[in-house]
């Protein structure tokens, strides 16, 4: 995702108290999330729908969000798709931003995203309370699932599965990234 730095000065605490739409707080600067393509939006919508439908069907509770404002150890982020457990939802349902990373995060790569930046963001989430990150690469039709202890790759012909959160969810990569 292409980002554009906005020069407006805002502390992380101010960002978390009133998170501006389509913005993240990165290294002390407000950064607008731009460069989303139709394909990126489609994949984001599908992941939201797949996780939400599975959550409802399995009775696991919680909720799925798109661009949920959250705090990592050093930044204010808005993951493309995030799942909160019922416990976290009950604890933070009135908060303007989640004070930690969600337990399950999906980040969809845009054509201009740097792999280094995506992996750094995934690590940032994992260091801030996230248990599982999905890095989705629509153009190459690949999905990487990262946890603290492993990184699994899924390609066309594979079935990708959650590892630690939203247990039991799976979807064919071909169907998801068609």
C-alpha positions in Angstrom: 0.0 0.0 0.0 1.4 3.4 -0.9 1.5 5.8 2.0 1.7 9.5 2.0 3.0 11.3 5.1 0.9 14.1 6.4 2.8 16.8 8.2 0.2 17.5 10.9 1.7 16.9 14.3 -0.1 14.5 16.6 1.0 12.3 19.5 0.4 8.6 19.5 -1.9 9.1 22.5 -3.9 11.7 20.5 -4.1 9.4 17.5 -5.4 6.5 19.7 -7.9 8.8 21.4 -9.4 10.0 18.1 -8.0 7.9 15.2 -8.4 9.8 11.8 -9.9 7.7 9.1 -7.5 6.0 6.7 -4.5 7.1 8.7 -1.8 5.3 10.7 0.6 6.8 13.2 4.1 5.7 12.1 7.4 6.9 13.6 5.8 10.0 15.0 4.0 11.0 11.8 0.5 10.6 10.5 0.6 8.5 7.4 -2.4 8.2 5.0 -3.1 4.7 3.7 -3.4 5.2 0.0 -2.9 3.1 -3.2 -5.6 0.6 -2.5 -6.7 -1.0 -5.7 -10.0 -2.6 -6.6 -8.3 -6.0 -6.3 -6.9 -5.1 -2.8 -10.4 -4.0 -1.7 -12.0 -7.1 -3.1 -9.5 -9.4 -1.2 -10.0 -7.3 2.0 -13.8 -7.7 1.6 -13.5 -11.5 1.0 -11.2 -12.1 4.0 -13.6 -10.1 6.2 -16.5 -12.1 4.9 -14.8 -15.5 5.2 -13.6 -14.9 8.8 -17.0 -13.4 9.8 -19.0 -16.2 8.3 -16.7 -18.8 10.0 -16.9 -17.0 13.3 -20.7 -17.0 13.2 -21.0 -20.6 12.0 -18.5 -22.0 14.5 -20.0 -20.1 17.4 -16.5 -18.8 18.5 -17.8 -15.4 19.2 -15.8 -12.2 18.9 -16.0 -9.9 15.9 -14.2 -9.2 12.6 -13.2 -5.7 11.7 -11.8 -3.8 8.7 -9.2 -1.2 9.5 -9.6 -1.4 13.3 -7.4 1.2 14.9 -4.9 -0.4 17.3 -1.7 0.3 19.1 1.5 -1.7 18.6 4.5 -1.3 20.9 5.6 1.7 18.8 2.9 2.7 16.3 -0.8 3.4 15.7 -2.0 0.9 13.0 -5.1 0.0 11.1 -4.8 -3.7 9.9 -6.7 -4.4 6.7 -8.7 -7.1 8.5 -8.6 -8.1 12.2 -10.4 -10.6 14.5 -11.1 -9.9 18.1 -12.0 -12.6 20.6 -15.2 -12.3 22.6 -13.1 -11.4 25.6 -11.2 -8.6 23.9 -14.4 -7.3 22.4 -16.1 -7.2 25.8 -13.1 -5.5 27.4 -12.5 -2.9 24.7 -15.9 -2.4 22.9 -16.1 1.3 24.0 -12.4 2.1 23.2 -11.6 4.5 20.4 -8.7 2.2 19.5 -7.5 -1.2 20.7 -4.5 -0.7 23.1 -2.7 -3.7 21.6 -2.6 -5.7 18.4 -5.6 -7.9 17.6 -5.0 -11.6 18.0 -5.5 -12.3 14.3 -4.5 -9.8 11.5 -4.8 -9.9 7.7 -2.7 -7.5 5.7 -3.2 -7.5 1.9 -0.2 -6.4 -0.2 -0.8 -3.7 -2.8 1.4 -3.8 -5.9 3.7 -1.0 -4.6 4.2 -2.5 -1.1 7.7 -3.4 -0.1 8.1 -7.0 1.2 10.5 -5.6 3.9 7.8 -3.2 5.1 5.1 -5.9 5.2 7.3 -8.3 7.2 8.3 -5.5 9.6 4.7 -4.7 10.1 3.9 -8.4 10.7 6.7 -8.6 13.3 5.4 -5.4 14.9 1.9 -6.9 15.3 3.4 -10.2 16.7 5.5 -8.3 19.2 2.4 -6.4 20.4 0.0 -9.1 21.4 -1.0 -10.6 18.0 -0.8 -14.3 17.7 -1.2 -14.8 14.0 -0.7 -12.6 10.9 -1.8 -13.4 7.4 0.2 -11.6 4.7 -1.8 -11.9 1.5 -0.2 -11.4 -1.9 -3.0 -11.1 -4.5 -0.8 -10.6 -7.6 1.3 -13.7 -7.0 -1.6 -15.6 -5.4 0.3 -16.5 -2.2 -0.5 -16.3 1.5 2.0 -16.4 4.3 0.8 -17.2 7.8 3.1 -16.0 10.6 3.1 -16.8 14.3 5.8 -16.2 16.9 7.2 -19.7 16.1 6.6 -20.3 12.4 6.0 -19.0 8.9 3.9 -21.1 6.6 3.5 -20.4 2.9 0.4 -21.3 0.8 0.1 -21.2 -3.0 -2.5 -21.9 -5.6 -3.8 -25.5 -5.0 -3.3 -25.3 -1.3 -5.8 -24.8 1.5 -4.8 -22.1 4.0 -5.7 -22.6 7.6 -5.7 -20.5 10.8 -3.0 -21.8 13.1 -3.8 -20.3 16.6 -6.8 -18.0 16.4 -10.3 -18.6 15.0 -9.5 -22.3 15.2 -10.7 -24.6 12.4 -11.0 -21.9 9.7 -9.7 -22.9 6.2 -10.2 -21.8 2.6 -8.7 -22.8 -0.7 -6.2 -20.3 -2.0 -7.7 -20.6 -5.5 -11.1 -19.7 -4.2 -9.9 -16.8 -2.0 -7.6 -15.2 -4.5 -9.6 -16.0 -7.7 
